[in-house]
Amino acid sequence: MGFTLTEIDTIGSGDLDVGASVTGNVVGEAPPGTKLKLRYEGNFFIGSEEVDFDLR
């Protein structure tokens, strides 16, 4: 099983204004029923906090 990605929208880097949002896609593969978690790790160099998101 496979897929072809024909168009890529990149988020890039930078800061968001207060109240702003950004959306995007995360592509991966896992067995059915697997509990997945996305971990956002802030800027490594300034010690930003980590935030976990449970994926459904």
C-alpha positions in Angstrom: 0.0 0.0 0.0 1.3 3.4 -0.8 0.4 6.9 -1.7 1.7 9.8 -3.9 1.9 13.3 -2.6 1.5 15.7 -5.5 1.3 19.0 -3.7 3.0 20.1 -0.5 2.0 23.1 1.6 4.7 24.0 4.1 4.1 25.8 7.3 7.7 27.0 7.7 8.8 28.7 10.9 8.1 31.9 12.8 5.7 33.3 15.3 1.9 33.4 15.4 0.0 36.4 16.6 -2.1 35.9 19.7 -5.3 34.2 18.7 -4.0 33.1 15.3 -4.0 29.5 14.2 -2.3 27.3 11.6 -3.5 24.1 10.1 -1.7 21.3 8.3 -1.5 17.6 7.7 0.6 14.9 9.4 1.0 11.8 7.2 2.0 8.5 8.6 1.0 4.9 9.1 0.1 2.9 12.2 -1.8 -0.3 12.8 -5.6 0.1 13.4 -6.4 0.8 17.1 -3.0 2.3 17.9 -3.1 5.2 20.3 -1.0 8.0 18.7 0.4 11.1 20.2 1.9 14.2 18.6 4.5 15.9 20.7 5.3 19.6 19.9 8.7 20.6 21.3 9.3 24.3 21.3 12.6 25.9 20.5 15.4 23.6 21.8 17.8 26.5 22.3 15.6 28.5 24.6 14.0 25.6 26.6 10.4 26.0 25.5 7.9 23.6 26.9 6.6 20.4 25.3 2.9 20.0 24.4 1.3 16.6 23.7 -1.7 16.1 21.5 -3.6 12.8 21.5 -4.5 11.9 17.9 -7.7 10.0 17.1 
